[in-house]
Amino acid sequence: MFSNTLSDFGALKTELESWNTEWVVFNLLPLNPQLVEVFGANQSFSVLLRPDNYIAYVSSAPDRVKIYFKELITP
């Protein structure tokens, strides 16, 4: 997650951590000018990064990332 405040993604962090899966790692990084330039977003957003460092999903809506991730891991 890229944000200057944890409150933007606090609920999502809590839920992801409750899934008890070792392959979900939540990180909160500051939204600095370089990230704004690279991603073209000046508001908080989340990135789902695969283990091979491929960006799988980018969204400014925390609930959309949760839905995407659930669809990805649900058989």
mmCIF file of the N, C-alpha and C atoms, coordinates in Angstrom:
data_MODEL
# 
_entry.id   MODEL 
# 
loop_
_atom_site.group_PDB 
_atom_site.id 
_atom_site.type_symbol 
_atom_site.label_atom_id 
_atom_site.label_alt_id 
_atom_site.label_comp_id 
_atom_site.label_asym_id 
_atom_site.label_entity_id 
_atom_site.label_seq_id 
_atom_site.pdbx_PDB_ins_code 
_atom_site.Cartn_x 
_atom_site.Cartn_y 
_atom_site.Cartn_z 
_atom_site.occupancy 
_atom_site.B_iso_or_equiv 
_atom_site.pdbx_formal_charge 
_atom_site.auth_seq_id 
_atom_site.auth_comp_id 
_atom_site.auth_asym_id 
_atom_site.auth_atom_id 
_atom_site.pdbx_PDB_model_num 
ATOM 1   N N  . MET A 1 1  ? 0.821   -1.152  0.000   1.00 0.00 ? 1  MET A N  1 
ATOM 2   C CA . MET A 1 1  ? 0.000   0.000   0.000   1.00 0.00 ? 1  MET A CA 1 
ATOM 3   C C  . MET A 1 1  ? 0.884   1.240   0.000   1.00 0.00 ? 1  MET A C  1 
ATOM 4   N N  . PHE A 1 2  ? 0.490   2.202   -0.769  1.00 0.00 ? 2  PHE A N  1 
ATOM 5   C CA . PHE A 1 2  ? 1.201   3.472   -0.808  1.00 0.00 ? 2  PHE A CA 1 
ATOM 6   C C  . PHE A 1 2  ? 0.260   4.541   -0.272  1.00 0.00 ? 2  PHE A C  1 
ATOM 7   N N  . SER A 1 3  ? 0.615   5.091   0.859   1.00 0.00 ? 3  SER A N  1 
ATOM 8   C CA . SER A 1 3  ? -0.237  6.076   1.510   1.00 0.00 ? 3  SER A CA 1 
ATOM 9   C C  . SER A 1 3  ? 0.589   6.844   2.528   1.00 0.00 ? 3  SER A C  1 
ATOM 10  N N  . ASN A 1 4  ? 0.106   8.015   2.873   1.00 0.00 ? 4  ASN A N  1 
ATOM 11  C CA . ASN A 1 4  ? 0.757   8.784   3.926   1.00 0.00 ? 4  ASN A CA 1 
ATOM 12  C C  . ASN A 1 4  ? 0.060   8.608   5.264   1.00 0.00 ? 4  ASN A C  1 
ATOM 13  N N  . THR A 1 5  ? -1.020  7.829   5.277   1.00 0.00 ? 5  THR A N  1 
ATOM 14  C CA . THR A 1 5  ? -1.711  7.540   6.537   1.00 0.00 ? 5  THR A CA 1 
ATOM 15  C C  . THR A 1 5  ? -2.157  6.088   6.562   1.00 0.00 ? 5  THR A C  1 
ATOM 16  N N  . LEU A 1 6  ? -1.988  5.434   7.691   1.00 0.00 ? 6  LEU A N  1 
ATOM 17  C CA . LEU A 1 6  ? -2.413  4.043   7.836   1.00 0.00 ? 6  LEU A CA 1 
ATOM 18  C C  . LEU A 1 6  ? -3.925  3.926   7.820   1.00 0.00 ? 6  LEU A C  1 
ATOM 19  N N  . SER A 1 7  ? -4.629  4.961   8.222   1.00 0.00 ? 7  SER A N  1 
ATOM 20  C CA . SER A 1 7  ? -6.086  4.888   8.313   1.00 0.00 ? 7  SER A CA 1 
ATOM 21  C C  . SER A 1 7  ? -6.734  4.558   6.969   1.00 0.00 ? 7  SER A C  1 
ATOM 22  N N  . ASP A 1 8  ? -6.063  4.892   5.866   1.00 0.00 ? 8  ASP A N  1 
ATOM 23  C CA . ASP A 1 8  ? -6.616  4.577   4.550   1.00 0.00 ? 8  ASP A CA 1 
ATOM 24  C C  . ASP A 1 8  ? -6.749  3.072   4.331   1.00 0.00 ? 8  ASP A C  1 
ATOM 25  N N  . PHE A 1 9  ? -5.858  2.296   4.928   1.00 0.00 ? 9  PHE A N  1 
ATOM 26  C CA . PHE A 1 9  ? -5.827  0.864   4.667   1.00 0.00 ? 9  PHE A CA 1 
ATOM 27  C C  . PHE A 1 9  ? -5.797  0.015   5.924   1.00 0.00 ? 9  PHE A C  1 
ATOM 28  N N  . GLY A 1 10 ? -6.053  0.606   7.083   1.00 0.00 ? 10 GLY A N  1 
ATOM 29  C CA . GLY A 1 10 ? -5.995  -0.126  8.347   1.00 0.00 ? 10 GLY A CA 1 
ATOM 30  C C  . GLY A 1 10 ? -6.903  -1.340  8.380   1.00 0.00 ? 10 GLY A C  1 
ATOM 31  N N  . ALA A 1 11 ? -8.137  -1.184  7.919   1.00 0.00 ? 11 ALA A N  1 
ATOM 32  C CA . ALA A 1 11 ? -9.086  -2.303  7.937   1.00 0.00 ? 11 ALA A CA 1 
ATOM 33  C C  . ALA A 1 11 ? -8.639  -3.412  6.989   1.00 0.00 ? 11 ALA A C  1 
ATOM 34  N N  . LEU A 1 12 ? -8.138  -3.039  5.826   1.00 0.00 ? 12 LEU A N  1 
ATOM 35  C CA . LEU A 1 12 ? -7.665  -4.043  4.874   1.00 0.00 ? 12 LEU A CA 1 
ATOM 36  C C  . LEU A 1 12 ? -6.470  -4.797  5.441   1.00 0.00 ? 12 LEU A C  1 
ATOM 37  N N  . LYS A 1 13 ? -5.544  -4.092  6.065   1.00 0.00 ? 13 LYS A N  1 
ATOM 38  C CA . LYS A 1 13 ? -4.378  -4.728  6.676   1.00 0.00 ? 13 LYS A CA 1 
ATOM 39  C C  . LYS A 1 13 ? -4.813  -5.741  7.720   1.00 0.00 ? 13 LYS A C  1 
ATOM 40  N N  . THR A 1 14 ? -5.742  -5.359  8.573   1.00 0.00 ? 14 THR A N  1 
ATOM 41  C CA . THR A 1 14 ? -6.239  -6.254  9.618   1.00 0.00 ? 14 THR A CA 1 
ATOM 42  C C  . THR A 1 14 ? -6.868  -7.499  9.008   1.00 0.00 ? 14 THR A C  1 
ATOM 43  N N  . GLU A 1 15 ? -7.674  -7.323  7.973   1.00 0.00 ? 15 GLU A N  1 
ATOM 44  C CA . GLU A 1 15 ? -8.333  -8.475  7.354   1.00 0.00 ? 15 GLU A CA 1 
ATOM 45  C C  . GLU A 1 15 ? -7.329  -9.396  6.656   1.00 0.00 ? 15 GLU A C  1 
ATOM 46  N N  . LEU A 1 16 ? -6.408  -8.830  5.903   1.00 0.00 ? 16 LEU A N  1 
ATOM 47  C CA . LEU A 1 16 ? -5.422  -9.666  5.217   1.00 0.00 ? 16 LEU A CA 1 
ATOM 48  C C  . LEU A 1 16 ? -4.582  -10.460 6.207   1.00 0.00 ? 16 LEU A C  1 
ATOM 49  N N  . GLU A 1 17 ? -4.209  -9.828  7.293   1.00 0.00 ? 17 GLU A N  1 
ATOM 50  C CA . GLU A 1 17 ? -3.418  -10.527 8.309   1.00 0.00 ? 17 GLU A CA 1 
ATOM 51  C C  . GLU A 1 17 ? -4.224  -11.627 8.989   1.00 0.00 ? 17 GLU A C  1 
ATOM 52  N N  . SER A 1 18 ? -5.543  -11.485 9.050   1.00 0.00 ? 18 SER A N  1 
ATOM 53  C CA . SER A 1 18 ? -6.384  -12.506 9.684   1.00 0.00 ? 18 SER A CA 1 
ATOM 54  C C  . SER A 1 18 ? -6.534  -13.749 8.814   1.00 0.00 ? 18 SER A C  1 
ATOM 55  N N  . TRP A 1 19 ? -6.182  -13.665 7.551   1.00 0.00 ? 19 TRP A N  1 
ATOM 56  C CA . TRP A 1 19 ? -6.291  -14.816 6.660   1.00 0.00 ? 19 TRP A CA 1 
ATOM 57  C C  . TRP A 1 19 ? -5.249  -15.871 6.976   1.00 0.00 ? 19 TRP A C  1 
ATOM 58  N N  . ASN A 1 20 ? -4.264  -15.547 7.794   1.00 0.00 ? 20 ASN A N  1 
ATOM 59  C CA . ASN A 1 20 ? -3.235  -16.489 8.230   1.00 0.00 ? 20 ASN A CA 1 
ATOM 60  C C  . ASN A 1 20 ? -2.575  -17.227 7.077   1.00 0.00 ? 20 ASN A C  1 
ATOM 61  N N  . THR A 1 21 ? -2.225  -16.501 6.077   1.00 0.00 ? 21 THR A N  1 
ATOM 62  C CA . THR A 1 21 ? -1.483  -17.096 4.981   1.00 0.00 ? 21 THR A CA 1 
ATOM 63  C C  . THR A 1 21 ? -0.103  -16.462 4.929   1.00 0.00 ? 21 THR A C  1 
ATOM 64  N N  . GLU A 1 22 ? 0.898   -17.279 4.847   1.00 0.00 ? 22 GLU A N  1 
ATOM 65  C CA . GLU A 1 22 ? 2.266   -16.774 4.916   1.00 0.00 ? 22 GLU A CA 1 
ATOM 66  C C  . GLU A 1 22 ? 2.702   -16.082 3.629   1.00 0.00 ? 22 GLU A C  1 
ATOM 67  N N  . TRP A 1 23 ? 1.931   -16.218 2.555   1.00 0.00 ? 23 TRP A N  1 
ATOM 68  C CA . TRP A 1 23 ? 2.348   -15.590 1.314   1.00 0.00 ? 23 TRP A CA 1 
ATOM 69  C C  . TRP A 1 23 ? 1.663   -14.258 1.053   1.00 0.00 ? 23 TRP A C  1 
ATOM 70  N N  . VAL A 1 24 ? 0.953   -13.730 2.045   1.00 0.00 ? 24 VAL A N  1 
ATOM 71  C CA . VAL A 1 24 ? 0.414   -12.374 1.952   1.00 0.00 ? 24 VAL A CA 1 
ATOM 72  C C  . VAL A 1 24 ? 1.215   -11.499 2.902   1.00 0.00 ? 24 VAL A C  1 
ATOM 73  N N  . VAL A 1 25 ? 1.892   -10.526 2.342   1.00 0.00 ? 25 VAL A N  1 
ATOM 74  C CA . VAL A 1 25 ? 2.686   -9.599  3.135   1.00 0.00 ? 25 VAL A CA 1 
ATOM 75  C C  . VAL A 1 25 ? 2.143   -8.193  2.894   1.00 0.00 ? 25 VAL A C  1 
ATOM 76  N N  . PHE A 1 26 ? 1.805   -7.525  3.974   1.00 0.00 ? 26 PHE A N  1 
ATOM 77  C CA . PHE A 1 26 ? 1.257   -6.176  3.880   1.00 0.00 ? 26 PHE A CA 1 
ATOM 78  C C  . PHE A 1 26 ? 2.348   -5.189  4.234   1.00 0.00 ? 26 PHE A C  1 
ATOM 79  N N  . ASN A 1 27 ? 2.583   -4.228  3.356   1.00 0.00 ? 27 ASN A N  1 
ATOM 80  C CA . ASN A 1 27 ? 3.544   -3.169  3.623   1.00 0.00 ? 27 ASN A CA 1 
ATOM 81  C C  . ASN A 1 27 ? 2.884   -1.827  3.328   1.00 0.00 ? 27 ASN A C  1 
ATOM 82  N N  . LEU A 1 28 ? 3.172   -0.865  4.150   1.00 0.00 ? 28 LEU A N  1 
ATOM 83  C CA . LEU A 1 28 ? 2.688   0.493   3.937   1.00 0.00 ? 28 LEU A CA 1 
ATOM 84  C C  . LEU A 1 28 ? 3.899   1.371   3.676   1.00 0.00 ? 28 LEU A C  1 
ATOM 85  N N  . LEU A 1 29 ? 3.917   1.977   2.496   1.00 0.00 ? 29 LEU A N  1 
ATOM 86  C CA . LEU A 1 29 ? 5.024   2.831   2.111   1.00 0.00 ? 29 LEU A CA 1 
ATOM 87  C C  . LEU A 1 29 ? 4.508   4.242   1.862   1.00 0.00 ? 29 LEU A C  1 
ATOM 88  N N  . PRO A 1 30 ? 5.319   5.249   2.176   1.00 0.00 ? 30 PRO A N  1 
ATOM 89  C CA . PRO A 1 30 ? 4.857   6.620   1.980   1.00 0.00 ? 30 PRO A CA 1 
ATOM 90  C C  . PRO A 1 30 ? 4.663   6.948   0.505   1.00 0.00 ? 30 PRO A C  1 
ATOM 91  N N  . LEU A 1 31 ? 3.651   7.721   0.230   1.00 0.00 ? 31 LEU A N  1 
ATOM 92  C CA . LEU A 1 31 ? 3.351   8.161   -1.135  1.00 0.00 ? 31 LEU A CA 1 
ATOM 93  C C  . LEU A 1 31 ? 4.204   9.397   -1.413  1.00 0.00 ? 31 LEU A C  1 
ATOM 94  N N  . ASN A 1 32 ? 5.375   9.174   -1.999  1.00 0.00 ? 32 ASN A N  1 
ATOM 95  C CA . ASN A 1 32 ? 6.301   10.276  -2.240  1.00 0.00 ? 32 ASN A CA 1 
ATOM 96  C C  . ASN A 1 32 ? 6.220   10.749  -3.697  1.00 0.00 ? 32 ASN A C  1 
ATOM 97  N N  . PRO A 1 33 ? 6.845   11.857  -4.031  1.00 0.00 ? 33 PRO A N  1 
ATOM 98  C CA . PRO A 1 33 ? 6.741   12.404  -5.387  1.00 0.00 ? 33 PRO A CA 1 
ATOM 99  C C  . PRO A 1 33 ? 7.180   11.441  -6.488  1.00 0.00 ? 33 PRO A C  1 
ATOM 100 N N  . GLN A 1 34 ? 8.183   10.601  -6.228  1.00 0.00 ? 34 GLN A N  1 
ATOM 101 C CA . GLN A 1 34 ? 8.628   9.645   -7.246  1.00 0.00 ? 34 GLN A CA 1 
ATOM 102 C C  . GLN A 1 34 ? 7.540   8.624   -7.562  1.00 0.00 ? 34 GLN A C  1 
ATOM 103 N N  . LEU A 1 35 ? 6.847   8.145   -6.524  1.00 0.00 ? 35 LEU A N  1 
ATOM 104 C CA . LEU A 1 35 ? 5.757   7.185   -6.746  1.00 0.00 ? 35 LEU A CA 1 
ATOM 105 C C  . LEU A 1 35 ? 4.597   7.840   -7.483  1.00 0.00 ? 35 LEU A C  1 
ATOM 106 N N  . VAL A 1 36 ? 4.295   9.071   -7.148  1.00 0.00 ? 36 VAL A N  1 
ATOM 107 C CA . VAL A 1 36 ? 3.232   9.801   -7.840  1.00 0.00 ? 36 VAL A CA 1 
ATOM 108 C C  . VAL A 1 36 ? 3.558   9.880   -9.326  1.00 0.00 ? 36 VAL A C  1 
ATOM 109 N N  . GLU A 1 37 ? 4.805   10.153  -9.651  1.00 0.00 ? 37 GLU A N  1 
ATOM 110 C CA . GLU A 1 37 ? 5.218   10.256  -11.054 1.00 0.00 ? 37 GLU A CA 1 
ATOM 111 C C  . GLU A 1 37 ? 5.148   8.901   -11.763 1.00 0.00 ? 37 GLU A C  1 
ATOM 112 N N  . VAL A 1 38 ? 5.649   7.851   -11.125 1.00 0.00 ? 38 VAL A N  1 
ATOM 113 C CA . VAL A 1 38 ? 5.685   6.523   -11.749 1.00 0.00 ? 38 VAL A CA 1 
ATOM 114 C C  . VAL A 1 38 ? 4.289   5.956   -11.953 1.00 0.00 ? 38 VAL A C  1 
ATOM 115 N N  . PHE A 1 39 ? 3.448   6.024   -10.914 1.00 0.00 ? 39 PHE A N  1 
ATOM 116 C CA . PHE A 1 39 ? 2.121   5.421   -10.990 1.00 0.00 ? 39 PHE A CA 1 
ATOM 117 C C  . PHE A 1 39 ? 1.047   6.385   -11.479 1.00 0.00 ? 39 PHE A C  1 
ATOM 118 N N  . GLY A 1 40 ? 1.342   7.677   -11.528 1.00 0.00 ? 40 GLY A N  1 
ATOM 119 C CA . GLY A 1 40 ? 0.368   8.656   -12.001 1.00 0.00 ? 40 GLY A CA 1 
ATOM 120 C C  . GLY A 1 40 ? -0.803  8.832   -11.053 1.00 0.00 ? 40 GLY A C  1 
ATOM 121 N N  . ALA A 1 41 ? -0.582  8.586   -9.776  1.00 0.00 ? 41 ALA A N  1 
ATOM 122 C CA . ALA A 1 41 ? -1.657  8.700   -8.780  1.00 0.00 ? 41 ALA A CA 1 
ATOM 123 C C  . ALA A 1 41 ? -1.167  9.564   -7.628  1.00 0.00 ? 41 ALA A C  1 
ATOM 124 N N  . ASN A 1 42 ? -1.965  10.554  -7.259  1.00 0.00 ? 42 ASN A N  1 
ATOM 125 C CA . ASN A 1 42 ? -1.571  11.403  -6.132  1.00 0.00 ? 42 ASN A CA 1 
ATOM 126 C C  . ASN A 1 42 ? -2.426  11.147  -4.895  1.00 0.00 ? 42 ASN A C  1 
ATOM 127 N N  . GLN A 1 43 ? -3.145  10.033  -4.894  1.00 0.00 ? 43 GLN A N  1 
ATOM 128 C CA . GLN A 1 43 ? -3.918  9.614   -3.728  1.00 0.00 ? 43 GLN A CA 1 
ATOM 129 C C  . GLN A 1 43 ? -3.482  8.214   -3.330  1.00 0.00 ? 43 GLN A C  1 
ATOM 130 N N  . SER A 1 44 ? -3.841  7.805   -2.151  1.00 0.00 ? 44 SER A N  1 
ATOM 131 C CA . SER A 1 44 ? -3.469  6.477   -1.653  1.00 0.00 ? 44 SER A CA 1 
ATOM 132 C C  . SER A 1 44 ? -3.935  5.388   -2.610  1.00 0.00 ? 44 SER A C  1 
ATOM 133 N N  . PHE A 1 45 ? -3.093  4.354   -2.762  1.00 0.00 ? 45 PHE A N  1 
ATOM 134 C CA . PHE A 1 45 ? -3.475  3.220   -3.602  1.00 0.00 ? 45 PHE A CA 1 
ATOM 135 C C  . PHE A 1 45 ? -2.751  1.971   -3.133  1.00 0.00 ? 45 PHE A C  1 
ATOM 136 N N  . SER A 1 46 ? -3.253  0.838   -3.567  1.00 0.00 ? 46 SER A N  1 
ATOM 137 C CA . SER A 1 46 ? -2.637  -0.433  -3.200  1.00 0.00 ? 46 SER A CA 1 
ATOM 138 C C  . SER A 1 46 ? -2.156  -1.152  -4.448  1.00 0.00 ? 46 SER A C  1 
ATOM 139 N N  . VAL A 1 47 ? -1.146  -1.976  -4.256  1.00 0.00 ? 47 VAL A N  1 
ATOM 140 C CA . VAL A 1 47 ? -0.551  -2.752  -5.341  1.00 0.00 ? 47 VAL A CA 1 
ATOM 141 C C  . VAL A 1 47 ? -0.446  -4.197  -4.868  1.00 0.00 ? 47 VAL A C  1 
ATOM 142 N N  . LEU A 1 48 ? -0.924  -5.105  -5.682  1.00 0.00 ? 48 LEU A N  1 
ATOM 143 C CA . LEU A 1 48 ? -0.758  -6.529  -5.409  1.00 0.00 ? 48 LEU A CA 1 
ATOM 144 C C  . LEU A 1 48 ? 0.409   -7.000  -6.261  1.00 0.00 ? 48 LEU A C  1 
ATOM 145 N N  . LEU A 1 49 ? 1.491   -7.346  -5.602  1.00 0.00 ? 49 LEU A N  1 
ATOM 146 C CA . LEU A 1 49 ? 2.718   -7.740  -6.275  1.00 0.00 ? 49 LEU A CA 1 
ATOM 147 C C  . LEU A 1 49 ? 2.896   -9.247  -6.153  1.00 0.00 ? 49 LEU A C  1 
ATOM 148 N N  . ARG A 1 50 ? 3.041   -9.914  -7.294  1.00 0.00 ? 50 ARG A N  1 
ATOM 149 C CA . ARG A 1 50 ? 3.255   -11.358 -7.286  1.00 0.00 ? 50 ARG A CA 1 
ATOM 150 C C  . ARG A 1 50 ? 4.662   -11.687 -6.818  1.00 0.00 ? 50 ARG A C  1 
ATOM 151 N N  . PRO A 1 51 ? 4.914   -12.941 -6.429  1.00 0.00 ? 51 PRO A N  1 
ATOM 152 C CA . PRO A 1 51 ? 6.261   -13.344 -5.984  1.00 0.00 ? 51 PRO A CA 1 
ATOM 153 C C  . PRO A 1 51 ? 7.350   -13.133 -7.041  1.00 0.00 ? 51 PRO A C  1 
ATOM 154 N N  . ASP A 1 52 ? 6.979   -13.133 -8.324  1.00 0.00 ? 52 ASP A N  1 
ATOM 155 C CA . ASP A 1 52 ? 7.971   -12.899 -9.379  1.00 0.00 ? 52 ASP A CA 1 
ATOM 156 C C  . ASP A 1 52 ? 8.134   -11.411 -9.693  1.00 0.00 ? 52 ASP A C  1 
ATOM 157 N N  . ASN A 1 53 ? 7.604   -10.557 -8.803  1.00 0.00 ? 53 ASN A N  1 
ATOM 158 C CA . ASN A 1 53 ? 7.685   -9.099  -8.897  1.00 0.00 ? 53 ASN A CA 1 
ATOM 159 C C  . ASN A 1 53 ? 6.870   -8.507  -10.035 1.00 0.00 ? 53 ASN A C  1 
ATOM 160 N N  . TYR A 1 54 ? 5.920   -9.248  -10.557 1.00 0.00 ? 54 TYR A N  1 
ATOM 161 C CA . TYR A 1 54 ? 4.987   -8.741  -11.553 1.00 0.00 ? 54 TYR A CA 1 
ATOM 162 C C  . TYR A 1 54 ? 3.854   -8.043  -10.819 1.00 0.00 ? 54 TYR A C  1 
ATOM 163 N N  . ILE A 1 55 ? 3.491   -6.845  -11.247 1.00 0.00 ? 55 ILE A N  1 
ATOM 164 C CA . ILE A 1 55 ? 2.373   -6.142  -10.636 1.00 0.00 ? 55 ILE A CA 1 
ATOM 165 C C  . ILE A 1 55 ? 1.084   -6.750  -11.169 1.00 0.00 ? 55 ILE A C  1 
ATOM 166 N N  . ALA A 1 56 ? 0.334   -7.388  -10.283 1.00 0.00 ? 56 ALA A N  1 
ATOM 167 C CA . ALA A 1 56 ? -0.891  -8.077  -10.677 1.00 0.00 ? 56 ALA A CA 1 
ATOM 168 C C  . ALA A 1 56 ? -2.110  -7.158  -10.653 1.00 0.00 ? 56 ALA A C  1 
ATOM 169 N N  . TYR A 1 57 ? -2.097  -6.159  -9.776  1.00 0.00 ? 57 TYR A N  1 
ATOM 170 C CA . TYR A 1 57 ? -3.295  -5.329  -9.619  1.00 0.00 ? 57 TYR A CA 1 
ATOM 171 C C  . TYR A 1 57 ? -2.924  -4.022  -8.933  1.00 0.00 ? 57 TYR A C  1 
ATOM 172 N N  . VAL A 1 58 ? -3.538  -2.937  -9.364  1.00 0.00 ? 58 VAL A N  1 
ATOM 173 C CA . VAL A 1 58 ? -3.371  -1.622  -8.735  1.00 0.00 ? 58 VAL A CA 1 
ATOM 174 C C  . VAL A 1 58 ? -4.759  -1.026  -8.573  1.00 0.00 ? 58 VAL A C  1 
ATOM 175 N N  . SER A 1 59 ? -5.042  -0.484  -7.383  1.00 0.00 ? 59 SER A N  1 
ATOM 176 C CA . SER A 1 59 ? -6.350  0.116   -7.142  1.00 0.00 ? 59 SER A CA 1 
ATOM 177 C C  . SER A 1 59 ? -6.267  1.161   -6.042  1.00 0.00 ? 59 SER A C  1 
ATOM 178 N N  . SER A 1 60 ? -7.104  2.182   -6.160  1.00 0.00 ? 60 SER A N  1 
ATOM 179 C CA . SER A 1 60 ? -7.200  3.182   -5.095  1.00 0.00 ? 60 SER A CA 1 
ATOM 180 C C  . SER A 1 60 ? -8.338  2.853   -4.137  1.00 0.00 ? 60 SER A C  1 
ATOM 181 N N  . ALA A 1 61 ? -9.075  1.782   -4.423  1.00 0.00 ? 61 ALA A N  1 
ATOM 182 C CA . ALA A 1 61 ? -10.187 1.362   -3.561  1.00 0.00 ? 61 ALA A CA 1 
ATOM 183 C C  . ALA A 1 61 ? -9.775  0.101   -2.792  1.00 0.00 ? 61 ALA A C  1 
ATOM 184 N N  . PRO A 1 62 ? -9.547  0.204   -1.487  1.00 0.00 ? 62 PRO A N  1 
ATOM 185 C CA . PRO A 1 62 ? -9.094  -0.952  -0.708  1.00 0.00 ? 62 PRO A CA 1 
ATOM 186 C C  . PRO A 1 62 ? -9.979  -2.195  -0.862  1.00 0.00 ? 62 PRO A C  1 
ATOM 187 N N  . ASP A 1 63 ? -11.287 -2.022  -0.930  1.00 0.00 ? 63 ASP A N  1 
ATOM 188 C CA . ASP A 1 63 ? -12.177 -3.174  -1.037  1.00 0.00 ? 63 ASP A CA 1 
ATOM 189 C C  . ASP A 1 63 ? -12.009 -3.911  -2.359  1.00 0.00 ? 63 ASP A C  1 
ATOM 190 N N  . ARG A 1 64 ? -11.650 -3.214  -3.418  1.00 0.00 ? 64 ARG A N  1 
ATOM 191 C CA . ARG A 1 64 ? -11.464 -3.867  -4.719  1.00 0.00 ? 64 ARG A CA 1 
ATOM 192 C C  . ARG A 1 64 ? -10.275 -4.823  -4.687  1.00 0.00 ? 64 ARG A C  1 
ATOM 193 N N  . VAL A 1 65 ? -9.220  -4.457  -3.990  1.00 0.00 ? 65 VAL A N  1 
ATOM 194 C CA . VAL A 1 65 ? -8.065  -5.346  -3.876  1.00 0.00 ? 65 VAL A CA 1 
ATOM 195 C C  . VAL A 1 65 ? -8.441  -6.602  -3.115  1.00 0.00 ? 65 VAL A C  1 
ATOM 196 N N  . LYS A 1 66 ? -9.222  -6.441  -2.065  1.00 0.00 ? 66 LYS A N  1 
ATOM 197 C CA . LYS A 1 66 ? -9.664  -7.595  -1.276  1.00 0.00 ? 66 LYS A CA 1 
ATOM 198 C C  . LYS A 1 66 ? -10.508 -8.534  -2.146  1.00 0.00 ? 66 LYS A C  1 
ATOM 199 N N  . ILE A 1 67 ? -11.416 -7.998  -2.922  1.00 0.00 ? 67 ILE A N  1 
ATOM 200 C CA . ILE A 1 67 ? -12.269 -8.806  -3.798  1.00 0.00 ? 67 ILE A CA 1 
ATOM 201 C C  . ILE A 1 67 ? -11.414 -9.524  -4.844  1.00 0.00 ? 67 ILE A C  1 
ATOM 202 N N  . TYR A 1 68 ? -10.494 -8.798  -5.461  1.00 0.00 ? 68 TYR A N  1 
ATOM 203 C CA . TYR A 1 68 ? -9.605  -9.391  -6.461  1.00 0.00 ? 68 TYR A CA 1 
ATOM 204 C C  . TYR A 1 68 ? -8.812  -10.548 -5.857  1.00 0.00 ? 68 TYR A C  1 
ATOM 205 N N  . PHE A 1 69 ? -8.256  -10.323 -4.688  1.00 0.00 ? 69 PHE A N  1 
ATOM 206 C CA . PHE A 1 69 ? -7.433  -11.337 -4.046  1.00 0.00 ? 69 PHE A CA 1 
ATOM 207 C C  . PHE A 1 69 ? -8.260  -12.560 -3.676  1.00 0.00 ? 69 PHE A C  1 
ATOM 208 N N  . LYS A 1 70 ? -9.458  -12.352 -3.144  1.00 0.00 ? 70 LYS A N  1 
ATOM 209 C CA . LYS A 1 70 ? -10.328 -13.486 -2.798  1.00 0.00 ? 70 LYS A CA 1 
ATOM 210 C C  . LYS A 1 70 ? -10.678 -14.305 -4.030  1.00 0.00 ? 70 LYS A C  1 
ATOM 211 N N  . GLU A 1 71 ? -10.952 -13.632 -5.154  1.00 0.00 ? 71 GLU A N  1 
ATOM 212 C CA . GLU A 1 71 ? -11.250 -14.352 -6.396  1.00 0.00 ? 71 GLU A CA 1 
ATOM 213 C C  . GLU A 1 71 ? -10.040 -15.140 -6.870  1.00 0.00 ? 71 GLU A C  1 
ATOM 214 N N  . LEU A 1 72 ? -8.884  -14.605 -6.635  1.00 0.00 ? 72 LEU A N  1 
ATOM 215 C CA . LEU A 1 72 ? -7.649  -15.248 -7.069  1.00 0.00 ? 72 LEU A CA 1 
ATOM 216 C C  . LEU A 1 72 ? -7.375  -16.534 -6.296  1.00 0.00 ? 72 LEU A C  1 
ATOM 217 N N  . ILE A 1 73 ? -7.653  -16.545 -4.990  1.00 0.00 ? 73 ILE A N  1 
ATOM 218 C CA . ILE A 1 73 ? -7.313  -17.717 -4.165  1.00 0.00 ? 73 ILE A CA 1 
ATOM 219 C C  . ILE A 1 73 ? -8.473  -18.669 -3.944  1.00 0.00 ? 73 ILE A C  1 
ATOM 220 N N  . THR A 1 74 ? -9.679  -18.309 -4.388  1.00 0.00 ? 74 THR A N  1 
ATOM 221 C CA . THR A 1 74 ? -10.832 -19.179 -4.206  1.00 0.00 ? 74 THR A CA 1 
ATOM 222 C C  . THR A 1 74 ? -10.951 -20.130 -5.402  1.00 0.00 ? 74 THR A C  1 
ATOM 223 N N  . PRO A 1 75 ? -10.977 -21.427 -5.136  1.00 0.00 ? 75 PRO A N  1 
ATOM 224 C CA . PRO A 1 75 ? -11.070 -22.397 -6.238  1.00 0.00 ? 75 PRO A CA 1 
ATOM 225 C C  . PRO A 1 75 ? -12.423 -22.364 -6.920  1.00 0.00 ? 75 PRO A C  1 
# 
